[in-house]
Amino acid sequence: SRVLYVSKHLSKTEFFKSIDSNIIYNSLSKSFETEAGKYKYQHNKSPFIVLMICSLKDYKGIKELLEIAKFCKKNDLIIFNLILNANADEIDNYFEDKEVPENIKIFSKQYDLITFYKDSGLVLNLSRIDEWVETFGLTILEAMKFGIPVIVPPVGGPKELVRNGIDGFQISSYQTKEIANKIIDLSVNPLLCQEISKNCIKQSAKFSFSNFEKNIIEIISSS
């Protein structure tokens, strides 16, 4: 009798005629919000770590990340952490015929991402804009809750989460050179990163668990 969507993008894509609908953005758990709230973003870490978390699929932008890392090799202080939702054997098979730059560290599936977020100066989502449009982007919200600047696709749910140039940057993963240059710029610009960090925290508050809970209760009560 009613359809709930996690983003405006999904609402437009999966529209059901003649059925009442609402948009309720996803939220993080209370425990995650509490842990993130204790953290203060620090740019002056060495090296400057760029984090990407995704499944082991081409359309998630893994090939593009390899290209970006190669562009950034000229800067010895930039390191990439890639966490994949896969086991060690699956990862070995996937990268068997691929050249992995030395500035990328690859991790198998992790159940505790808190430490990785705390170590990161920037978080990437490189989902291909023509093959995998994110309906929301939970890892993006997690990063923003920690006050970490993000680079995301200019389509889908991420576009509703991240205000371009304010909380991070909306850049297609196919623009690998532009993303690499942006990473290099951010790695040496602590003042800009700190300003973006403050904006991320404010923006992420709009997607709080309390707002999610309030919206759900209002919908149930009105049904």
C-alpha positions as CSV (number, residue, x, y, z in Angstrom):
1,S,0.0,0.0,0.0
2,R,3.0,2.3,0.3
3,V,6.5,2.4,-1.1
4,L,9.5,3.8,0.7
5,Y,12.6,5.0,-1.3
6,V,16.1,5.6,0.1
7,S,16.7,8.5,-2.4
8,K,15.1,10.8,-4.9
9,H,17.0,9.1,-7.6
10,L,15.5,5.7,-6.7
11,S,12.1,7.2,-6.5
12,K,12.3,8.5,-10.1
13,T,13.9,5.3,-11.4
14,E,11.5,2.8,-9.7
15,F,8.4,4.9,-9.7
16,F,5.1,3.0,-8.9
17,K,2.0,4.6,-10.3
18,S,-1.1,5.0,-8.0
19,I,0.8,3.9,-4.9
20,D,1.6,6.3,-2.1
21,S,5.3,6.8,-1.6
22,N,7.8,8.5,0.6
23,I,11.6,9.2,0.5
24,I,13.4,8.2,3.7
25,Y,17.1,8.4,3.5
26,N,19.2,5.6,5.1
27,S,21.0,6.3,8.3
28,L,23.8,4.9,10.3
29,S,23.4,3.0,13.6
30,K,23.5,4.8,16.8
31,S,26.7,3.0,17.9
32,F,28.5,4.1,14.7
33,E,27.3,7.7,15.1
34,T,28.6,7.7,18.7
35,E,32.0,6.3,17.7
36,A,32.3,8.8,14.8
37,G,31.3,11.7,17.1
38,K,34.4,11.1,19.2
39,Y,36.7,11.5,16.3
40,K,38.3,14.8,15.0
41,Y,39.5,14.8,11.5
42,Q,43.3,15.2,11.1
43,H,44.9,16.1,7.8
44,N,48.5,16.2,8.9
45,K,48.9,12.5,8.9
46,S,51.8,11.1,6.9
47,P,51.2,9.4,4.5
48,F,47.9,10.9,3.2
49,I,45.7,7.8,3.0
50,V,42.9,7.5,0.4
51,L,40.4,4.9,1.3
52,M,38.0,3.0,-1.1
53,I,35.6,0.3,0.1
54,C,33.7,-1.8,-2.5
55,S,32.7,-5.2,-3.8
56,L,35.1,-7.0,-6.2
57,K,33.4,-5.9,-9.4
58,D,34.8,-4.0,-12.4
59,Y,31.8,-1.6,-12.3
60,K,32.8,-0.4,-8.9
61,G,35.8,1.4,-10.4
62,I,38.7,-0.9,-9.4
63,K,40.4,-0.5,-12.8
64,E,40.0,3.3,-12.5
65,L,41.5,3.3,-9.0
66,L,44.6,1.5,-10.4
67,E,45.0,4.3,-13.0
68,I,44.5,7.0,-10.4
69,A,47.1,5.4,-8.1
70,K,49.6,5.4,-11.0
71,F,49.0,9.1,-11.6
72,C,49.7,9.7,-7.9
73,K,52.9,7.7,-7.8
74,K,55.0,10.9,-8.2
75,N,53.8,11.9,-4.7
76,D,55.4,9.5,-2.2
77,L,53.2,10.7,0.6
78,I,49.9,9.4,-0.9
79,I,48.8,5.8,-0.2
80,F,45.6,4.0,-1.3
81,N,43.8,1.5,0.9
82,L,41.4,-0.7,-1.0
83,I,39.0,-2.8,1.0
84,L,37.2,-5.4,-1.0
85,N,34.2,-7.5,0.0
86,A,35.9,-10.7,-1.0
87,N,38.3,-13.3,0.4
88,A,42.0,-13.5,-0.2
89,D,41.8,-16.2,-3.0
90,E,39.1,-14.2,-4.9
91,I,41.3,-11.1,-4.7
92,D,44.4,-13.0,-5.9
93,N,42.5,-14.4,-8.9
94,Y,41.1,-11.0,-9.8
95,F,44.4,-9.2,-9.8
96,E,46.4,-12.1,-11.3
97,D,46.7,-10.4,-14.7
98,K,46.6,-6.8,-13.5
99,E,49.5,-4.5,-12.6
100,V,49.0,-3.1,-9.1
101,P,50.9,0.0,-8.2
102,E,53.1,-0.1,-5.1
103,N,51.1,2.7,-3.5
104,I,48.0,0.5,-3.2
105,K,47.4,-1.7,-0.2
106,I,44.6,-4.3,-0.8
107,F,42.6,-5.8,2.1
108,S,40.0,-8.6,2.1
109,K,36.6,-8.2,3.7
110,Q,36.8,-6.3,7.0
111,Y,34.2,-6.4,9.8
112,D,35.5,-3.3,11.6
113,L,36.1,-0.3,9.4
114,I,36.5,2.3,12.2
115,T,40.3,2.1,12.3
116,F,40.4,2.5,8.5
117,Y,38.2,5.6,8.6
118,K,40.3,7.1,11.4
119,D,43.5,6.7,9.3
120,S,42.0,8.2,6.1
121,G,42.4,11.7,4.7
122,L,40.0,11.1,1.8
123,V,37.4,8.5,0.8
124,L,36.5,7.5,-2.8
125,N,33.5,6.0,-4.5
126,L,34.3,5.3,-8.1
127,S,31.2,3.4,-9.2
128,R,30.9,3.8,-13.0
129,I,28.2,6.3,-13.9
130,D,26.9,4.2,-16.8
131,E,27.1,0.7,-15.2
132,W,26.4,1.0,-11.5
133,V,24.4,4.0,-10.2
134,E,24.4,4.0,-6.4
135,T,20.9,4.3,-5.0
136,F,22.3,5.8,-1.8
137,G,25.9,5.3,-0.7
138,L,26.3,4.1,2.9
139,T,30.1,4.1,3.0
140,I,30.0,7.7,1.8
141,L,27.8,8.7,4.7
142,E,30.0,6.8,7.1
143,A,33.0,8.8,5.9
144,M,31.2,12.1,6.1
145,K,30.1,11.2,9.7
146,F,33.8,11.0,10.5
147,G,34.3,14.3,8.8
148,I,36.3,12.8,5.9
149,P,36.2,14.6,2.6
150,V,34.8,12.4,-0.3
151,I,35.0,12.1,-4.0
152,V,31.8,10.5,-5.5
153,P,30.0,10.0,-8.8
154,P,27.9,12.9,-10.1
155,V,24.8,10.7,-10.3
156,G,22.4,8.8,-8.1
157,G,22.2,8.8,-4.4
158,P,25.7,10.2,-3.9
159,K,24.7,13.4,-5.7
160,E,22.0,13.9,-3.0
161,L,24.5,13.2,-0.2
162,V,27.4,15.3,-1.2
163,R,27.3,18.9,-2.2
164,N,29.9,19.4,-4.9
165,G,32.8,21.6,-3.7
166,I,31.3,21.8,-0.2
167,D,31.3,18.3,1.4
168,G,33.6,16.8,-1.3
169,F,33.6,16.6,-5.0
170,Q,31.4,15.0,-7.7
171,I,33.6,13.6,-10.4
172,S,33.0,10.7,-12.8
173,S,35.4,7.8,-12.2
174,Y,36.2,7.9,-15.9
175,Q,37.9,11.2,-15.3
176,T,40.9,9.5,-13.7
177,K,43.4,12.2,-14.3
178,E,41.1,14.9,-12.8
179,I,40.5,12.8,-9.7
180,A,44.3,12.1,-9.3
181,N,45.0,15.8,-9.5
182,K,42.3,16.5,-7.0
183,I,43.8,14.0,-4.6
184,I,47.2,15.5,-5.0
185,D,45.8,19.0,-4.3
186,L,43.9,17.9,-1.2
187,S,46.9,16.0,0.2
188,V,48.8,19.3,0.4
189,N,45.9,21.6,1.4
190,P,45.0,21.0,5.1
191,L,42.9,24.2,5.4
192,L,40.6,23.2,2.5
193,C,40.3,19.6,3.9
194,Q,39.5,20.9,7.4
195,E,36.8,23.2,6.0
196,I,35.3,20.3,4.0
197,S,35.5,18.1,7.1
198,K,33.3,20.6,9.1
199,N,30.8,20.7,6.2
200,C,30.7,16.9,6.0
201,I,29.8,16.6,9.7
202,K,27.0,19.2,9.4
203,Q,25.6,17.5,6.2
204,S,25.8,14.0,7.7
205,A,23.6,15.2,10.6
206,K,20.7,15.4,8.2
207,F,20.9,11.7,7.8
208,S,21.0,10.8,11.5
209,F,19.4,7.8,13.1
210,S,17.0,10.0,15.0
211,N,15.7,11.6,11.8
212,F,15.3,8.2,10.2
213,E,13.4,6.9,13.3
214,K,11.2,10.1,13.4
215,N,10.3,9.8,9.7
216,I,9.5,6.1,9.9
217,I,7.2,6.6,12.9
218,E,5.4,9.5,11.2
219,I,4.7,7.3,8.1
220,I,3.5,4.3,10.2
221,S,1.3,6.6,12.3
222,S,-0.3,8.2,9.2
223,S,-1.0,4.9,7.5
